[in-house]
Amino acid sequence: MTVLINRLATAEADFEVRFAALTDRAPESSLDVTARTIEIVEAIRVRGDAALVDYTNRFDRRSVGSASELELPKSALEAAWHSLPADLQQALQTAAARIRAYAEHQKIAEWSFVDSLGNTLGQRVTPLDRAGLYVPGGKAAYPSSVLMNAIPAKVAGVGELVMVTPTPGGEPNTTVLGAAHLAGVDRVFTIGGAQAVAALAYGTETVPPVDKIFGPGNAYVAAAKRLVFGRVGIDAIAGPSEILVICDGLTNTDWIAMDLFSQAEHDEDAQSILLSPDAAFLDAVQAALDRRIAELPRDAIVRAALKDRGALIHVRSLEEACTLANRIAAEHLELSVENPHALLPLIRHAGAIFLGRHAPEAFGDYCAGPNHVLPTSRAARFSNPLGVYEFQKRTSLIECTPEGAKALAPIAGRIADAEGLQAHAASARDRG
């Protein structure tokens, strides 16, 4: 059965209109979701554990008697790890080692220098005291997200890492808990939704407040993160997953088809786009999509995503493809061409770039090493992948000699006068 996917060509007169309709989609916010989230967040802030237990029982179909039942002992995480098949343990251990090795290169360095006045100026780097990690539960099982969030935190030296994950019906996801054990998560609470985000932000009698919250979630989790930002830091508001492939027409069409499917299977709002100057290759990819869709258990989701947000786009050249790629600023960009390094200087905006025919996006999701938490919804124009630096804080250091203070005093004093801040001016001039 044919896979319906948009077909565009940059040479067509209506291309700009169709391209804009395909790519210029701002994240929608539901007033109903926002209103309900405000109610939940405020209840947690005011009532603490009591509200947390109420919402957990209501939304996760549980019968918890007290909040103390919501925390899992470390022995439960260890038991979950040992229950995993040996080959899965090995895969997770290898992925964790690669993620850790990459993260070690991301540490922000402290530095200082002495200026011409003899003053010492510098930067101090310290880790967060406590970070919160939200991990989706229920039907979703994302041990890779546990590793991608927890390992950089540990490399940064975060004092305590608190994980929250919902357990609908009281059934925890063994793979997720096993990954938490492997990554060294300190505490795990079986809570989810907006109530979990609020508990991490404000703290309850049982759940400790954190300094920054990381991890994806549903619309209520996203809304809660928006509401608590400022009280705590947040990593980002994640949008639907995206992949953009630029291909010269020489890559195996089955490979490209599966690369497009790999993001479309996340959910109906995911976006998969292929750009190529070879029209016959686009036809061949369409045939591969039609042939291989039957292999996918989530074929209904894939079909919906490709019909609504997927596209095969015929471009005039690979250079034009790069221009479009910068406009899309995709989460994942594959340069599936003979010489990807020739195109790399033309790319300015992408969350992660996969170079060549043998680097599929799926490697980045699990085990290549770089983080799979990436900017979406064109945020790659101004945002970065998750890294160790998100778990570290930079503090400025200023040390003045008596001579240096005398030199700076009249400068600071004069600018303070111009701003009408007399105490500032006097504070500076007193050192002169």
N, C-alpha and C positions, 0 to 999 in steps of 0.2 A: 504494500500500500504506500502510495507516494507521501513523502514528508513535505508538508507545506512550509515553505520558508520564503521570505521576501527576496526578490531578485531586483537589483538596482545596477545602473551603469552611470559612471560620472559623465559620459558623453551625452546622456539623455537630457532633454530640456527641463524635465520635472525633478531632476536629481536632488537639488538643494531642498526642495519642499519635502520630498520623501525621506531624505537623509535626516532632516531636522525632526520629522515626526518619529523617526526610529530612535534617535539618540538623545534628543533634548527632553528628557523626562525627569522632572524634579520629583524627589521622594514625596509621596503623599502623606499627609497627616490627618488622621481621623479625629474629629472633635469628640466623638463618643469615646474613643480609646483614651484621649487626653484627659477627659473629665473623669473617667473611671480610675485612671492611673493616679490622678491628683488625690482622689478619695483614699486609695490604697496607701500611697506614700504618707499622707497625713496621719492615717490610722496607725501606721507603724511608728511614726515619729512620736505620737502621743501615747499610744498604748503598748508599744514595745512587743514583748514576747506574747502577750495575750492575743494581739492582732495577728501576729505571725502564725500562731497556731491555728487561729480561726481561718485565715486565708489558705493555709496549707491543707487543712482538712477539706475545705470547700473546693478548691481548684484542683488538688491532686488526688482527690478521692481517698483520703487517709483518715485515720482515727487516732491522731496523736493526742495524748493526754497532757503533756507538758513540753516546753521548748527544749528541755534537756534531751528528749528523745530524737531531736532533729540533728544532733551532731554524731558523726560516725567516729568510733575509736580508730586509732592508727592500726590496730590489729585487724580491723575489717578491710582496710586498704591493702595490707600485706596479704591477707587471705585471698582477696580478689586477684591480686597479682599472681599468686601461686596457682590459682584455678585456671589461668589462661593456658591455651595450648602452647607447647614449646616453640613452635614456629612463629606464632604471633609474638611471644615474648622476645624472641631473637630479632624480629623485624622492628619492634618498638625500641629495643635497646640500641640497635644500629641507627635508627632514625634519631633517637635522643642524643647519641654521641655526635652525630653530624650537626645537629642543631646547636649543640653546646660548643663545638669547635668553631662554628661560624660566629656564634654570639660572643665568644671570647675576643674576637677582633673588633667588636663594636664598643668596647668600654671607652667612655669619655675620659680623657686625661686631665689631670690637674696641671696647672702651669702658673708661672709668675715671671715678672721682669721688673727691673729697676729703671725708672724713667730718668730723663735728663736732670730732674730736680732732686734725685735721690730717693723718691718715694717708691715703695714696692706695691705693685698692682698684680692681681692674679685671680685665679678661678679655683674654687674648692668644689669637689664632687662628692656627694653623699647619696646613698641609696634611700629609697622610701622606707619608712619604718614598717608599714604594713600595707599590702596590696590585696585587693579582692579580685577573684577570677570567677566569672560567670560561665558555666558550661551547660549548654542545652541538654535536656534529658528527654525522657519519653521515647518516641520513635527514633529520634536522632541519637547516634552514638559517635562522638567525635573525639576519640583519644588523641588524635593528631592536634586538635586545638588545645588540649591540656598541655601537651609537650611544647607547643609553639608559644604559649603564654607563660607557662611556669618556668621553663628552663632559662629564658632571658632574665626573668626576675631573680632567679637563684644566682645566675652569673653576675648580676648587678649587685648582689649582696643584700637584697630586701630582707628585713628582719623577720617578718612573718607573712606567709602567703596563705590566704583564706579562700577556699573554693566553695562555691554554692552550686548545686545542681539539683533540679527537681526529680522526684521519683514518683511518677503517677502510679497510684495503686500500691505505693510502698515498695516497689521493685526497683532497686538501684541497678544501674548499668555496670556490670562487672568490668568491662573493658575500660570504661572511663575511670573507674576507681583504681584499677590496676595501673593505668597510666599516671594517675595522681601519686601513687606510691613510688613509681619509678622516677618521677620528676621531683620528688621531695616536697610535695605540698604539705603544709604544716597542720591545717585543720580543714575538715570538710563538713558542710551542713547540707542536708537533703531538703533544700528549699529552692524555689524558683520564682519566675515571674517578677512583676513590679515589686512585690513584697520583699523579695530577696535583695533587689537593688537598694531598696529603702533601708533594709536592715544593715547592709554594708555601709551605707552612707551615714546613717544616724546612730547605728549601734542599738542593741537591745540589751536586756539583762543577760542574754546568752551569747548573742552574736557580737563580736567586737567591731567597732567602727574602723574603717580603713581610710587610707589617704587617697587612693586612686582605684577605679574600677575598670577592669578589662574584660573583654569577651563579648561575643555576639548573642543575640536572643531575638524573640519575636517582637511584635509591634509594641507590646506593653513594656517589655524590657527596654526597648529604645526610648519610649516615652519617659520612662522612669529615669533613665540616664540623663536625658535632657533636663528633667526637673531638679535632679540633685547636683547637677554640675555647678560648681562654685562652692558648695559645701564640701565636695570631694572633686578630684580630677577624674576625667573619663578618657578612655583611649580614643574613641570615635563613635559615630553613629553609622553602623554598617548598612549598606544598601545591598541590593541583589548582586549575586556573583556575575562576573563578566569575563569573557575571553575574546580577544581580537587576534586573528591569525593573518599574517601577510605571507603569501606563498608565490613563488615564481612559476608554479605549475609543474614542478618536477618531483614533488614529494608524493609518496604513496597515498592515494586518495582515501584508502581505508584508515590510515593514520589520522589524516585531517578530519575525517568524519567523526572518529571517536574523540578527537580533541574538542570538536564543537559540542558533541554530546556530553562531554565531561562536565561542562558548566551548566548546560541546559537541564541536566538531571537534578540539580539542586532544588529548583522550584520554578513555578510558572513565570516568574518575573525575571529570571536569569537571562543574560544576553550573550549570544554567540554570533560573531561576525567573521566572515572570511573575505579578504581583499586579494584579488589576483588580476594581473594584466592578461591572463590566458582564459578566454571565454570557454574554450573547449574543456579546460581543466575544471571550471566551475560546473559544467554539465556533468563531468565525471564524478565530482564530489557529490552532486545531487543524487546520482545513481548509487553511490556508496551509502549515503544517508538512507535511501529507500531500502537498500539491501540489508543493512545491519541494524536498523531500528528494532527489528523483531527480537534481537538478542537482549534487549534491555528490560529488566523488570519494571523500571520506572518510565516506560515508553509513553504513557499518557502525559506525564509531566513534561517530558522532553518535547513531545509534539506541540503542546500548548506554548511552551517557551519559544520554540523556533518559529511557530506561526505568528506569534505576536511581536517578538523582539529579535528574532534571528534574521540574518541576511547573508546572501552571497553577492558581493559587489564587484563588478568588472571595472577596473581602473585602467587609465591610459599607460601607467608606468609604475614601477616600484617606488619611485620618488614621490609620485602623487599619492600612493598608498601611505607613505610615511607622513605626508601632510595631513591626510585624513586621520591617521592614528593619533597625531597630536591633538586634533580636535576632539576625538573620542576620549583620550586620556584613560585608557582601559585599565582595569585592575590587573589583568594578565595579558601580555603581548608576546606572541610567538613570531619570531622572524624565521620562518621555515623556508630559507633560501640558500643558494649555493655559498654565498659569501655574506653572512649576516653582519660581520664587522664593518663592511662597507656601508651598510644602512644605519648602523648604530649612531653615528654622529648626527643623523637626521632626526632621531627620536629624542624628544624633550620630555614628554609626559607619559608615564606608565608606572604602574605599581611595581611590577616585576617584568623583566624582559628575558625571554627564553631564546637562546641563540642556536640556530641550526635545526636540522631535521630530527636530531636525536635527543632533543631536550623538550619533552612534552610538559605541559603545565602540571600534569599529575605528579611528576617528580617533585615539583615545588610544593605541592600540597602536603607531601608526606616526609620526604627523606633527603632532598637535595642539600638542605642546610639552611638557606635563607628563610626568613619567616613567611608563613603563608597568610598572616594577617596583614591585608593590604588595603590601600584606599580605593573606594568604589565611587560610583556616581560622579565621575570626573574630578574627584578630590585629589587625584594624582597630580593635578596642576599645582597643588600647594601642600600636599601631605606626604608622609613617609611611610614605609612599611614599619610594622611593630619591631622594636629592637631593644637592646639593653638600655639605650639612652632614654627610653620612655619610663624606665624604673629608676633613673638617676636624676638628681637635682644639682643644678649648678648654682653656686653662691659666689658673688663677687667679693674680693678681698682688697682692702685699701689700707695701707700703712704709710703714714707721712712722717718724714723727719722734721725737726723744727724749721730747718731752712726751706723745706718743701712746703710746709704749712704757710710760711710767710709769703711765698711766691703765689700760692693759690688763693690766699685770703682776699686780696683786692679784686681778683677776678670773680670769685663767688659772690662777694659782697656787692659788686656793681650789678651783676645779673639779678641778684635778689632784690636790689632797689628797684630795678625795672619791672619786676613782677609784683612790687608792693608788699613784699614779705620781709618785714623789718627784723623779726627774730632770726630768720635765716641769715640776713646780712650781718647782724651783730654776732651771731654764733661763729660765722666765718672770720670776721675782722678781729674778734677777740684772740684768735690764734696768730694774727699777724703782728 
